[in-house]
Amino acid sequence: MNAKPLIAITGASSGIGEAAAKAFCAAGHPTLLMARRLERMKALALPNSICRQVDVRDREQIKDAVREAEAAFGPIDMMFVNAGIARLADISRQPPEEWDEMIDINTKGVMNTVHAVLSGMMERRCGTLFMMSSIAGRKVYPDHTVYCGTKFFVHGVSESLREYLAPYDVRVVVISPGIVETEVLNGVNDPITLANYRTNKAAIDGGIGPEHVADLMLQTYNLPQRALVQEICITPTRQKY
């Protein structure tokens, strides 16, 4: 059994999820990495790591991965509820199928992931949930209508969970980044929205690295269990909105 507790991450194949996996692994934690792109996670070649192909819309897949990892490394002490997708578009032009995908992954997937570890953390009276939101969960942006709705959902659910779990000493941390250098634009199919996003991003000289978010997560996690950073909101210095 490892001296340090098990860390679990959804959406671990790229971006902030990948950066968090590297940061916590470097700190000596075993990890459970979950995402749809299995080969991307395996290519990280992190020690003491279990990689499983998981679609967060399928709660049984998450539960199975959690059971397997906990059998190998002990209880999950931190779950990074990170998997999400951004289908940004003008709401009048956007295919409703894109709404469905965002709602299913960014809201139902969040609840499925939390559900897989919630009871165990409550029983142990210890644990940390990192909930991936966005600055778009604090304010609205053009062509972000449904995406903002899903991230406002994460904020609302997290506030409720924090109040509910406080007597059990389980921490809930919301992460609300601005523009980060990830693959988020790969999910944007609307050419006008994509062009506008790239223009705005270039105007502030690009986003920050995902490793900056991961470093803050590790620092926050390493605080005593009785100390809680309720929200991490980090943006490029030049991002004014």
C-alpha positions in Angstrom: 0.0 0.0 0.0 1.3 3.5 -0.9 2.2 5.9 1.9 0.2 8.6 0.1 -3.5 8.2 -0.8 -5.1 7.6 -4.1 -6.0 10.4 -6.4 -8.7 10.0 -9.1 -9.1 12.2 -12.2 -11.7 12.2 -15.0 -10.8 13.8 -18.3 -7.2 12.8 -17.6 -6.1 12.4 -21.2 -5.3 16.1 -21.9 -5.3 19.7 -20.6 -5.7 20.3 -16.9 -6.6 16.7 -16.2 -3.3 15.5 -17.6 -1.4 18.3 -15.8 -3.0 17.3 -12.5 -2.1 13.7 -13.1 1.5 14.6 -13.6 1.6 16.9 -10.6 0.1 14.5 -8.1 2.1 11.6 -9.4 5.3 13.6 -9.0 4.2 14.3 -5.4 4.1 10.5 -4.8 0.4 9.7 -5.2 -0.9 6.7 -7.0 -3.5 7.7 -9.5 -6.6 6.5 -11.2 -6.9 8.1 -14.7 -10.2 8.0 -16.5 -11.1 9.4 -19.9 -12.4 8.2 -23.3 -9.0 8.3 -24.9 -7.2 5.4 -23.3 -4.0 5.5 -25.3 -3.4 9.1 -24.4 -3.4 8.3 -20.8 -1.2 5.2 -21.2 1.3 7.3 -23.1 1.9 9.4 -20.0 3.5 6.3 -18.5 3.0 7.5 -14.9 4.1 5.1 -12.1 1.5 3.6 -9.8 -1.2 4.6 -12.2 -4.3 2.8 -13.4 -5.7 4.0 -16.7 -9.3 3.2 -17.6 -11.5 4.1 -20.6 -14.5 5.8 -19.1 -17.3 7.8 -20.4 -18.7 9.8 -17.5 -22.2 9.5 -18.9 -22.0 5.9 -17.8 -22.0 5.8 -14.0 -21.3 2.0 -13.9 -18.0 2.5 -15.8 -16.9 5.1 -13.2 -17.9 2.8 -10.3 -16.0 -0.1 -11.8 -12.9 1.9 -12.3 -13.1 3.2 -8.7 -13.5 -0.2 -7.2 -10.6 -1.6 -9.2 -8.3 1.2 -8.2 -9.3 1.2 -4.6 -8.6 -2.5 -4.4 -5.1 -1.9 -5.6 -4.2 1.4 -3.8 -6.7 2.0 -1.0 -9.5 4.5 -0.8 -9.7 7.5 -3.1 -8.9 10.6 -1.1 -9.3 13.1 -3.9 -11.5 13.0 -6.9 -11.0 15.6 -9.7 -14.4 15.9 -11.3 -12.9 17.3 -14.5 -14.3 15.7 -17.6 -16.2 18.2 -19.8 -16.8 19.5 -23.2 -17.3 23.0 -24.7 -19.5 23.2 -27.8 -19.6 27.0 -28.1 -21.9 28.5 -30.7 -24.5 31.1 -31.5 -27.5 29.6 -29.7 -29.8 30.3 -32.7 -27.5 28.4 -35.0 -26.4 25.6 -32.7 -27.7 22.1 -33.3 -29.6 20.9 -30.2 -27.6 17.7 -30.3 -24.6 19.8 -29.0 -26.7 21.0 -26.1 -27.5 17.4 -25.2 -23.9 16.4 -25.3 -22.8 19.3 -23.0 -25.7 18.8 -20.6 -25.0 15.0 -20.4 -21.3 15.3 -19.9 -21.0 18.6 -17.9 -23.9 18.0 -15.5 -24.9 14.4 -15.4 -21.3 13.3 -15.8 -20.4 15.5 -12.8 -23.0 13.9 -10.6 -22.1 10.3 -11.8 -18.5 11.0 -10.8 -19.3 12.5 -7.4 -21.7 9.6 -6.7 -18.9 7.0 -7.2 -16.9 8.4 -4.2 -19.3 10.3 -2.0 -20.4 7.6 0.4 -16.8 6.4 1.0 -15.6 9.9 1.8 -18.5 10.4 4.2 -17.8 7.1 5.9 -14.1 7.9 6.3 -14.9 11.5 7.2 -12.1 12.6 4.9 -11.7 13.5 1.3 -11.6 16.3 -1.3 -13.7 16.9 -4.3 -12.2 19.2 -6.9 -15.0 20.4 -9.2 -14.1 21.7 -12.6 -16.1 24.7 -13.5 -15.0 27.8 -15.4 -15.0 31.6 -15.2 -18.0 30.9 -17.5 -19.7 29.5 -14.4 -19.4 33.0 -12.7 -20.4 35.2 -15.6 -21.9 34.8 -19.1 -20.1 35.2 -22.5 -21.3 35.5 -26.1 -21.9 32.1 -27.7 -21.5 30.3 -24.4 -25.2 30.0 -23.6 -25.6 26.3 -22.8 -21.9 25.9 -21.7 -22.4 28.7 -19.2 -25.5 27.0 -18.0 -23.6 23.7 -17.3 -20.9 25.5 -15.5 -23.4 27.5 -13.4 -24.8 24.1 -12.5 -21.3 23.0 -11.3 -21.1 26.1 -9.1 -24.6 25.5 -7.6 -24.1 21.8 -7.0 -20.7 22.5 -5.4 -22.1 25.0 -3.0 -24.8 22.6 -1.9 -22.3 19.7 -1.6 -19.9 21.9 0.4 -22.6 22.7 3.0 -23.8 19.1 3.1 -20.3 17.6 3.5 -18.9 20.1 5.9 -20.0 18.0 9.0 -18.1 15.0 7.5 -14.9 17.0 7.0 -15.0 16.4 3.3 -13.8 19.4 1.2 -15.3 20.7 -2.0 -13.1 23.0 -4.1 -14.4 24.7 -7.3 -11.9 25.4 -10.0 -12.9 28.4 -12.2 -10.1 29.0 -14.8 -10.2 31.6 -17.5 -8.4 31.0 -20.8 -6.0 28.0 -20.4 -3.9 26.4 -23.1 -5.9 23.2 -23.6 -7.8 21.4 -26.3 -11.0 23.2 -25.5 -11.3 24.7 -29.0 -11.4 21.2 -30.5 -15.0 21.1 -29.4 -16.1 24.2 -31.1 -17.8 23.5 -34.5 -19.2 26.9 -35.2 -16.6 28.7 -37.5 -17.7 32.2 -36.5 -17.5 31.4 -32.8 -14.2 29.7 -33.3 -12.7 32.7 -35.1 -14.0 35.2 -32.5 -12.6 33.0 -29.7 -9.2 32.9 -31.3 -9.2 36.6 -31.9 -10.0 37.3 -28.3 -7.4 34.8 -27.1 -4.7 36.3 -29.3 -5.5 39.8 -28.0 -4.3 38.8 -24.6 -1.3 36.8 -25.8 -2.9 33.4 -25.2 -3.9 31.5 -22.2 -1.9 30.3 -19.2 -0.5 26.7 -19.0 -2.6 24.0 -17.4 0.4 23.2 -15.1 -0.3 26.5 -13.2 -3.8 25.2 -12.4 -2.5 21.8 -11.4 0.2 23.4 -9.1 -2.5 25.4 -7.3 -4.6 22.2 -6.9 -1.7 20.4 -5.3 -1.0 23.2 -2.9 -4.7 23.4 -2.0 -5.0 19.7 -1.5 -1.9 19.7 0.8 -3.4 22.1 3.3 -4.7 20.5 6.5 -8.0 18.8 6.1 -9.7 21.4 8.2 -8.5 24.2 5.9 -10.6 24.7 2.7 -9.9 26.9 -0.3 -13.5 27.1 -1.6 -12.7 28.3 -5.1 -9.7 28.7 -7.3 -10.3 31.4 -10.0 -7.2 31.8 -12.1 -6.9 33.6 -15.4 -4.2 35.2 -17.6 -3.2 38.6 -16.2 -4.4 40.3 -19.3 -7.9 38.6 -19.3 -10.1 41.4 -18.0 -13.5 39.6 -18.4 
